[in-house]
């Protein structure tokens, strides 16, 4: 999961640093064509992968609290981590960067998804399907009904937005922002289901087979989503207003409330088509990473190096935002074609800095500083719940949150200090 999450971070960085190159570079040039290809690969996909792994992380990071503190400890543990994420998300955008910081909706989605950690998997799956099926049309209808003059509200949702217009800020978090909770909760529920399935498979000794099946299922989901999406655009696309391309990346919802657009898999639309495609891609990445790296035996230094980067997602993400703000300041503003601001050079430079930090973490056997802070908050709040004996934990928690596993795995997973923020 750490390796998959590091890939998601690299993908989000590419979306922020490569695709803006299209503003300054014609698509007929090699640089423009490269930026266009990178955009197709990462736009909407990297953020969705990050959100799905966020759901996986909810399961992995709360198993110790489930064993020792029961359901109350699980909910308080998630609340502690989420509050740290939200507080950072309120402050980080103040550094003036064109990056839309996702931490506030991510943290709110964590809190709203926490209750499903205590629910049986059939209920989690049902909630994901229902919310995924109706969320997109509800979101688009709300936007049309509000008559928004801009395609999104709230921008990065920093503390100023909340103090100046709290109603708009709350609406942006839930519906009208680029990363609305109504969409991101679906991703996290999918992650919860993936985590439970892989944990059970790992306990049964069939992790690699199940991981490959997960990846194969993801491929099928992507193919179905794209075939249906292409058919819908061919059949109904001409009826949209002039200048509206149904296949374009949006700002959190479909361009109109037309029902057929819910089957179009355009990035950042939150439609059922988009959800099926992006969750499928996340399943492919998670499945392949699990099949390749989740094996017994000592891992290579290179693997542990990349893992260290993925195990510090909050630190890495914030460092990326700060680096981007710094180079933009050096260049004199965001509208620049300087190589160290946008393009492959800028992306490579920032990846090198993140890998250097990951190297320090793996050599010192430390977690990221922000992950340590989040873990501290999670532990402090979870201890407010009364300690419970293992046989007192509810059936839903015992059977779904912490599936049966070999004793040696339990002893490792129950030690919170060994696991950075997941």
Buried (B, 14 or more C-beta within 10 A) or exposed (E): BBBBBBBBBBBBBBBBBBBBBBEBBEEEEEBBBBBBEBBEBBBBBBBBBBBBBBBBBBBBBBBBBBBBBBBBBBBBBBBBBBBBBBBBBBBBBEBEBEBBBBBBBBBBBBBBBBEBBBBBBEBBBEBBBEBBBEBBBBBBBBBBEEEBEEEBBBBBBBBBBBEEBEEBBBBBBBBBBBBBBBBBBBBBBBBBBBBBBBBBBBBEEEBBEBBBBBBEBBBEBBEBBBEBBBEBBEEBBEEBEEEEEBEEBBBBBBBBBBEBBBBBBBBBBBBBBBBBBBBBBBBBBBBBBBBEBBEEEEEEEEBBBBBBBBBBBBBBBBBBBEBBBEBBEEBEEBEBBBBBBBBBEBBEBBBEBBBEBBBEBBEEEBBBBBBBBBBEBBBEBBBEBEEBEEEEBBEBBBBBBBBEBEEEEBEEBBEBEEBBBB
